[in-house]
Amino acid sequence: MNKILLVEDDKSFGYVLSEYLMLKAYSVIWKESAKEAMESLNSTFFDLVILDINLKQDSGYAIAKAIIDQRLNTPFIFLTARDMKIDQLKGYKLGAEEYVTKPIDEEILLAKIEVILTRKAPIESRLKELTFHTIRLNCTGRVLHCGEAFFQLTERECLLMECFLAHPQSLVERNYILLKLWESKDEFSRNSMDVYISRLRRYLASGNAIIRNVHGKGFVFELVDD
């Protein structure tokens, strides 16, 4: 079930929209302030954020900027009464997937959400097999091929390996992995993630790729230097 964060300070509108989205089989967390929204973003993995711009104590723009600055990799939509061209351009320049003005048509909004989530769905959810040079992962059977060797993975090992194979030679944030797979950033989750990454590194030693640690940030899945 896709999880959506709705940031809307209009109690009536927020309630109606969150109930509508839940009826359409989405998990919705509704927050009324930028502070509450950022606390949720820093503790929970979301597939999509829907942002009002005119919040009482801050703006949706500030939340969008934080999403980008913290590299949370979370797509967001602006949903607002501000319909001026300058506001829409600012929203898109900040990285919004869509800029929707109120009043809304719920069915059209739902269609936009479905398109965004389909487009942003991780590669691993659409493919049965992922490959990077001599590293090949059969996602259905959870079998990792490293050169001529192969390993049967646990479900979480497979999900973790999918994260790296979906973003080869790119930084994958520690917090992104923790929230996506462990749904927590506490010490137990961090230690557990490190154990799983150590296992994957042992498997990958049979191939030509490594998971390189980027201190304080995350990991890069890349080829071994010759």
C-alpha positions in Angstrom: 0.0 0.0 0.0 1.4 3.4 -1.0 1.9 5.8 1.8 1.0 9.5 1.3 1.8 12.5 3.5 -0.8 15.2 3.3 0.2 18.6 4.6 -3.0 20.8 4.8 -4.0 23.2 7.6 -7.6 23.5 6.5 -9.3 21.0 8.8 -12.4 20.4 6.7 -10.6 20.0 3.4 -7.8 18.0 4.9 -10.3 15.6 6.5 -12.3 15.1 3.4 -9.3 14.6 1.1 -7.5 12.2 3.5 -10.7 10.1 3.9 -11.2 10.1 0.1 -7.6 8.9 -0.5 -7.9 6.2 2.2 -11.1 5.0 0.5 -9.0 4.6 -2.7 -6.7 2.2 -0.8 -3.9 4.7 0.1 -2.3 5.0 3.5 -2.5 8.6 4.5 -0.8 10.6 7.2 -2.4 14.1 7.6 -0.4 16.9 9.2 -1.4 20.5 9.6 1.9 22.2 10.1 5.3 22.3 8.4 7.0 21.3 11.7 4.8 18.2 12.1 5.3 17.4 8.4 9.1 17.5 8.6 9.0 15.3 11.8 7.0 12.7 9.8 9.3 12.9 6.8 12.3 12.3 9.0 10.8 9.3 10.7 8.7 7.6 8.0 9.1 6.6 4.4 6.5 8.1 2.1 5.8 7.4 -1.5 4.3 10.8 -2.1 3.8 14.2 -0.4 0.9 16.5 -1.1 1.6 20.1 0.0 -0.5 23.1 0.6 1.5 26.3 0.2 -0.2 28.7 2.6 0.3 27.1 6.0 -0.2 29.1 9.2 3.4 29.1 10.5 5.4 28.3 7.4 5.0 27.5 3.7 4.8 24.4 1.6 7.7 25.8 -0.3 9.9 25.4 2.8 8.9 21.7 3.1 9.6 21.1 -0.6 13.1 22.7 -0.3 13.8 20.5 2.7 12.8 17.4 0.8 15.3 18.4 -2.0 18.1 19.6 0.4 17.9 16.4 2.5 17.7 14.3 -0.7 14.7 12.3 0.6 13.9 11.2 -3.0 10.2 11.7 -2.2 8.0 13.1 -5.1 5.7 15.9 -4.1 2.6 17.7 -5.4 1.6 21.3 -4.6 -2.2 21.5 -3.9 -3.1 25.1 -3.3 -5.4 28.0 -3.9 -2.5 30.1 -5.2 -3.1 30.0 -9.0 -0.8 32.8 -10.2 1.7 31.8 -12.9 4.6 33.0 -10.8 3.6 30.6 -8.0 3.2 27.7 -10.4 6.6 28.3 -12.0 8.2 28.5 -8.5 6.6 25.2 -7.6 7.9 23.4 -10.6 11.3 24.9 -10.2 11.4 23.5 -6.7 10.9 20.1 -8.2 7.1 19.5 -7.9 5.7 16.7 -10.0 2.4 18.5 -10.3 0.9 21.9 -9.3 -2.8 21.5 -8.7 -5.1 24.4 -7.8 -8.1 24.4 -5.6 -11.0 23.7 -6.0 -10.0 20.3 -7.1 -11.7 17.4 -8.9 -10.9 14.4 -6.8 -10.9 12.0 -9.7 -8.4 14.1 -11.7 -6.2 14.4 -8.6 -6.4 10.7 -8.1 -5.4 10.1 -11.7 -2.4 12.4 -11.3 -1.3 10.6 -8.1 -1.5 7.2 -9.8 0.6 8.4 -12.8 3.2 9.9 -10.5 3.5 6.7 -8.3 3.7 4.5 -11.4 6.4 6.7 -12.9 8.3 7.0 -9.7 7.9 3.3 -8.7 11.4 1.8 -8.2 12.8 -0.1 -11.1 12.8 -3.3 -9.0 9.0 -3.3 -8.7 8.6 -3.3 -12.4 11.3 -5.8 -13.4 11.9 -9.4 -12.5 15.6 -9.2 -13.0 18.2 -6.4 -12.4 21.7 -6.5 -13.8 24.9 -4.4 -13.4 27.8 -5.8 -15.3 28.5 -9.3 -13.8 26.0 -8.8 -11.0 22.5 -10.1 -11.6 19.6 -10.4 -9.3 16.5 -12.5 -9.9 13.9 -10.5 -7.9 11.3 -13.2 -8.1 13.4 -16.1 -6.9 15.7 -13.8 -4.7 18.8 -15.3 -6.3 21.9 -13.1 -6.6 24.4 -14.0 -9.3 28.0 -12.7 -8.8 30.1 -13.8 -11.7 29.9 -17.6 -11.7 28.8 -17.8 -8.0 25.2 -17.4 -6.9 23.5 -16.9 -3.5 19.9 -17.4 -2.2 18.9 -14.2 -0.5 16.5 -13.6 2.4 13.6 -11.3 1.6 15.3 -8.3 3.3 18.7 -9.0 1.6 16.9 -9.0 -1.7 15.1 -5.8 -1.1 18.3 -4.1 0.0 20.2 -5.4 -3.0 17.3 -4.1 -5.2 17.9 -0.6 -3.8 21.5 -0.7 -4.9 20.9 -2.3 -8.3 18.2 0.3 -9.0 20.7 3.1 -8.4 24.1 1.9 -9.5 27.1 4.2 -9.2 24.9 6.7 -7.3 24.7 7.7 -3.7 22.0 5.9 -1.8 21.3 7.7 1.5 21.4 5.8 4.7 18.2 7.4 5.9 16.5 6.5 2.6 17.3 2.8 3.2 16.4 2.9 6.8 13.0 4.5 6.3 12.2 2.4 3.2 13.2 -1.0 4.6 13.2 -0.7 8.4 10.8 2.2 8.8 12.9 3.6 11.6 16.3 5.3 12.1 16.9 4.1 15.7 20.1 2.4 16.7 18.8 -1.1 16.4 17.7 -0.4 12.8 21.0 1.2 11.9 22.9 -1.8 13.4 20.7 -4.3 11.6 21.2 -2.5 8.3 25.0 -2.6 8.7 24.8 -6.4 9.3 22.8 -6.9 6.1 25.1 -4.7 4.1 28.1 -6.7 5.4 26.4 -9.9 4.2 25.9 -8.4 0.7 29.5 -7.3 0.6 30.6 -10.9 1.2 28.4 -12.1 -1.6 29.6 -9.4 -4.0 33.2 -10.3 -3.3 32.7 -13.1 -5.9 31.9 -10.5 -8.6 33.3 -7.2 -9.8 31.2 -4.8 -7.7 31.4 -3.3 -4.2 29.2 -1.4 -1.8 31.3 1.6 -0.9 30.6 3.5 2.3 30.3 7.3 2.0 31.0 8.5 5.6 28.0 10.2 7.1 25.9 10.0 4.0 25.3 6.5 2.6 26.6 4.0 0.1 27.5 3.8 -3.5 27.2 0.5 -5.5 30.0 0.5 -8.0 32.5 -1.5 -10.0 35.7 -2.6 -8.3 38.7 -0.5 -9.5 41.1 -2.6 -11.6 
